[in-house]
Amino acid sequence: MNFDSDTTQVMDIPLDEIEPSPDQPRKFFDEAKLEELAAQFRSVGQLQPVVVRPAGDKFQLVMGERRWRAMQMIEGAVTIEAKVVSCVDDEKSFVMGISENIGRADMTLMEEAQAYADLVGFGYGSQGIAEMFGKTADYVRWRMDLLNLTTDIAELVAEGKIKPDFAWHLSRLTPANQKAAVTRYMKGDFKSETDASTFAQAMRMKEKQEGFFSDKELSEKEKEEKAKARSQAKTKVDHVERAGALLQELASKTPSELAELFEGEVGKHLEAVERVRKAAAESVKKLRKAKAMSEAKQLDVRPELKVEEETEPEPTEAELAEAAEELAESVGEAA
């Protein structure tokens, strides 16, 4: 198998003479998607050759592992059309493999994160990687942050059970806090992905002791002022609930009914309700964060905390009594 350093040839190669690259960034291949591709091959044939490079007595895939796998699913298929490139070193082969996979729906977040990290290992910076794949440098860094997740949580992310935004916020937490947040997430404690991410942000703030309630001792006057402020806030929320009922009543009417009710003043009332809508949206955002902060405050969250090892169950009273008897007997024998 002799190829010059700059040789590029297209030829049919036996399937069993091709091996996948051990550095393939994608580890998961959807069987259903592979079968769809195989069906396409059966119908119209192979439209694009795979790319391989010489590897001893065989060839190693550079690009096209999905096509190679799909071709093996076709009964009677023994060869695949391949472009043989001989001037591709390990680094270039890896970059070409990533280029083919980045952006594919079936490439997991963790596979993408690891691929970027491997490129960093080759000496690439986040800006260079971003330019290479049409991403932003922040996007690349955020993806690589996912590698800070614990192994079990990373598996949930790879399986699509945890969404990207929440996963990134989790990656900034200590292992124990990742576990605490994910436990609540998997139990369905959060009404939305936004609530989940906000809770993780609040946990991060608590780790760094930022933005949480003051622990200083209040004077009697300060306590009275705080109680008064709470009472006033509750009264205002009661007013908000009544205003909400009025808005629901407006929403139940048709546009023609509203036009008749507010004839000549529809624009003025629209502006008033729009101001309320904007204020409500901002209030919801801040209250959601306040709720997350309040819930996170109740947890025993410490930045240095590690994931606890599974411990043996506490001994029963009978087991303690038996151990005491054994100890007494051993002491007697020693005496």
C-alpha positions in Angstrom: 0.0 0.0 0.0 2.2 2.8 -1.3 1.0 6.4 -1.5 3.1 9.5 -2.1 2.8 12.2 0.6 0.5 14.4 -1.5 -1.5 11.6 -3.1 -5.3 11.8 -3.2 -7.2 9.0 -4.8 -10.9 7.9 -5.0 -11.4 4.2 -5.0 -13.6 1.3 -3.7 -12.2 -0.2 -0.5 -13.4 -3.3 1.3 -15.4 -2.4 4.4 -13.3 -4.7 6.5 -10.1 -2.9 5.5 -11.3 0.4 7.1 -11.0 1.1 10.8 -12.6 4.0 12.7 -10.3 6.6 14.2 -9.7 6.1 17.9 -9.9 9.9 18.2 -13.4 10.2 16.7 -15.0 12.9 18.7 -18.5 11.4 18.4 -19.0 8.3 20.5 -22.8 7.9 20.0 -24.4 6.8 16.7 -28.2 6.7 16.5 -29.2 3.4 15.1 -32.4 4.7 13.6 -30.5 7.5 11.8 -28.0 5.0 10.5 -30.8 2.8 9.1 -32.3 5.9 7.4 -28.9 6.5 5.7 -28.6 2.8 4.8 -32.1 3.0 3.2 -30.9 6.0 1.2 -27.9 4.1 0.0 -30.1 1.2 -1.1 -32.3 3.7 -3.0 -29.9 6.1 -4.7 -26.5 4.7 -3.8 -23.6 6.4 -2.0 -23.5 10.1 -3.0 -20.4 11.2 -1.2 -17.2 9.1 -0.5 -15.8 8.7 2.9 -12.3 10.1 3.6 -9.6 7.7 4.8 -5.8 7.7 5.2 -3.3 4.8 5.1 -2.8 3.1 8.4 -0.3 0.2 8.1 -2.0 -2.6 6.1 -5.4 -0.9 6.4 -7.1 2.5 6.2 -8.3 4.7 9.0 -11.4 6.9 8.7 -10.8 10.6 8.7 -14.4 11.6 7.8 -17.6 9.6 7.1 -17.9 7.1 10.0 -21.7 7.3 9.8 -21.6 6.4 6.1 -19.2 3.5 6.8 -21.4 2.2 9.5 -24.6 2.6 7.4 -23.0 0.7 4.5 -22.2 -2.2 6.8 -26.0 -2.5 7.4 -26.7 -3.2 3.8 -26.8 -6.9 3.0 -24.3 -7.8 0.3 -22.3 -4.6 0.6 -18.6 -5.4 0.7 -16.9 -2.1 -0.4 -17.4 1.6 0.0 -16.2 4.5 -2.2 -13.4 6.3 -0.4 -11.1 9.2 -1.0 -7.7 8.3 0.2 -5.5 11.2 1.5 -2.0 10.4 2.6 -0.8 13.8 3.7 -3.0 14.0 6.8 -1.3 13.7 10.2 -3.1 12.9 13.5 -3.9 16.6 14.2 -5.3 17.4 10.8 -7.3 14.1 10.8 -8.8 15.0 14.2 -9.7 18.5 13.1 -11.3 17.2 9.9 -13.3 14.7 11.9 -14.6 17.4 14.2 -15.4 19.6 11.3 -17.8 17.0 9.9 -19.5 16.4 13.2 -19.9 19.8 14.8 -23.5 21.0 14.4 -24.9 17.5 13.8 -28.1 16.9 15.8 -26.9 13.5 17.1 -23.5 14.8 18.4 -24.0 15.1 22.1 -23.0 18.2 24.1 -20.4 16.3 26.0 -18.8 15.0 22.8 -18.7 18.5 21.4 -17.1 19.8 24.7 -14.5 17.1 24.7 -13.7 17.7 21.0 -12.9 21.4 21.8 -10.9 20.4 24.8 -8.8 18.0 22.7 -8.1 20.8 20.2 -6.9 22.9 23.1 -4.6 19.9 23.9 -3.2 20.3 20.3 -2.4 24.0 21.2 -5.4 25.8 19.8 -7.0 28.7 21.7 -10.7 29.2 22.1 -10.7 32.1 19.6 -8.9 29.9 17.0 -11.3 27.0 17.6 -14.3 29.4 17.3 -13.1 30.8 14.0 -12.4 27.3 12.7 -16.1 26.2 13.3 -18.0 29.4 12.9 -18.7 29.8 16.6 -18.0 32.5 19.1 -15.1 32.2 21.6 -17.6 32.3 24.5 -19.6 29.5 22.9 -16.5 27.3 22.8 -15.6 28.2 26.4 -19.1 27.5 27.7 -19.1 24.1 26.0 -15.8 23.2 27.5 -17.1 24.3 31.0 -19.4 21.2 30.8 -16.4 19.0 31.4 -16.5 20.2 35.0 -19.7 18.2 35.5 -19.5 15.0 37.6 -19.5 11.8 35.5 -23.1 10.8 36.4 -24.4 14.3 35.6 -22.4 14.4 32.3 -24.1 11.2 31.3 -27.5 12.8 31.8 -26.4 15.7 29.7 -25.1 13.4 27.0 -28.5 11.6 27.0 -30.3 14.8 26.6 -32.0 14.6 30.0 -30.5 17.9 31.0 -30.8 20.9 28.7 -27.7 23.0 27.7 -28.4 26.2 29.7 -29.1 24.4 33.0 -26.1 22.1 32.3 -23.7 25.1 32.0 -24.9 26.7 35.2 -24.5 23.3 36.9 -20.9 23.1 35.6 -20.0 26.1 37.7 -21.0 24.5 41.0 -19.2 22.2 43.4 -19.8 18.5 42.9 -22.1 18.3 45.9 -24.2 21.3 44.8 -24.4 19.9 41.2 -25.9 16.8 42.8 -28.3 18.8 45.0 -29.6 20.8 42.0 -29.9 17.9 39.7 -31.8 15.9 42.3 -34.4 18.6 42.4 -34.4 18.9 38.6 -35.0 15.2 38.0 -37.8 15.2 40.6 -39.6 17.8 38.6 -39.4 20.5 41.3 -38.9 23.3 38.7 -41.7 24.6 36.6 -39.4 25.6 33.7 -35.9 25.4 32.5 -35.5 29.1 33.4 -36.5 28.3 37.0 -33.9 25.5 37.1 -31.1 27.7 35.7 -32.0 30.5 38.1 -31.8 28.1 41.0 -28.4 27.0 39.9 -27.3 30.6 39.6 -28.5 31.3 43.2 -26.5 28.3 44.4 -23.5 29.7 42.7 -24.1 33.1 44.4 -24.3 31.4 47.7 -21.1 29.5 47.1 -19.4 32.9 46.5 -21.5 34.6 49.3 -22.7 37.2 46.8 -26.1 38.8 46.8 -27.6 37.0 49.8 -29.3 38.4 52.8 -27.3 40.2 55.4 -26.4 38.3 58.5 -25.7 41.3 60.6 -27.7 41.7 63.9 -30.5 44.3 63.5 -31.3 46.9 66.0 -34.9 47.1 67.4 -35.6 50.1 65.1 -34.3 48.3 62.1 -36.4 45.3 62.9 -39.5 47.5 63.2 -38.7 49.1 59.8 -38.2 45.7 58.2 -41.5 44.4 59.5 -43.3 47.6 58.3 -41.7 47.2 54.8 -42.8 43.5 54.6 -46.3 44.5 55.6 -46.4 47.2 52.9 -45.0 44.8 50.3 -47.7 42.3 51.1 -50.4 45.0 50.7 -49.0 45.9 47.3 -49.0 42.3 46.2 -52.7 42.1 47.2 -53.3 45.1 44.9 -51.4 43.4 42.1 -53.7 40.3 42.4 -56.8 42.5 42.2 -55.3 44.3 39.1 -54.6 40.9 37.7 -58.2 39.9 38.0 -59.2 43.1 36.2 -56.8 42.3 33.4 -58.2 38.8 33.1 -61.6 40.4 32.7 -60.3 42.6 29.9 -58.7 39.6 28.2 -62.0 37.7 28.2 -63.5 40.4 25.9 -63.3 40.4 22.1 -61.4 43.2 20.3 -64.7 44.6 19.0 -66.1 44.7 22.6 -63.1 46.6 23.8 -63.2 49.0 20.9 -66.8 49.8 21.8 -66.1 50.1 25.5 -63.1 52.4 25.2 -64.2 54.3 22.1 -61.8 57.1 21.4 -59.5 56.1 24.3 -58.3 52.6 23.2 -54.7 53.9 22.6 -54.5 55.5 26.0 -55.6 52.3 27.7 -53.4 50.2 25.6 -50.4 52.2 26.7 -51.4 51.9 30.3 -51.7 48.1 30.1 -48.4 47.9 28.2 -46.7 49.7 31.0 -48.2 47.2 33.4 -47.1 44.3 31.2 -43.5 45.5 31.1 -43.4 46.1 34.9 -44.9 42.7 35.5 -42.4 40.9 33.3 -39.5 42.6 35.2 -41.1 41.8 38.5 -41.5 38.1 37.5 -37.9 37.9 36.5 -36.7 39.4 39.9 -39.2 37.4 41.9 -38.1 34.2 40.2 -34.5 34.9 41.2 -35.6 35.9 44.7 -37.4 32.5 45.0 -34.3 30.6 43.9 -32.2 32.6 46.3 -34.6 31.9 49.2 -34.7 28.1 48.4 -30.9 27.9 47.9 -30.4 29.7 51.3 -32.2 26.9 53.0 -29.7 24.3 51.7 -26.4 23.5 53.5 -24.2 24.7 50.6 -20.5 25.0 51.2 -18.0 25.7 48.4 -15.5 23.1 49.7 -18.0 20.4 50.0 -17.4 17.2 48.0 -19.8 14.6 46.9 -20.3 12.4 49.9 -19.4 8.7 49.7 -22.1 6.2 50.3 -22.0 5.3 54.0 -23.0 2.2 55.8 -26.4 2.3 57.4 -26.6 3.2 61.1 -26.4 0.1 63.3 -29.5 -1.0 65.1 -29.8 -1.2 68.9 -29.7 -5.0 68.7 -26.4 -4.8 66.7 -24.9 -2.4 69.2 -25.8 -4.6 72.1 -24.3 -7.6 70.3 -21.1 -5.7 69.7 -21.0 -4.6 73.3 -21.3 -8.2 74.5 -18.5 -9.3 72.1 -16.3 -6.5 73.4 -17.0 -7.5 77.0 -16.1 -11.1 76.2 -12.9 -10.1 74.5 -11.9 -7.9 77.5 -12.6 -10.8 79.9 -10.5 -13.2 77.9 -7.6 -10.7 77.8 -7.8 -10.3 81.6 
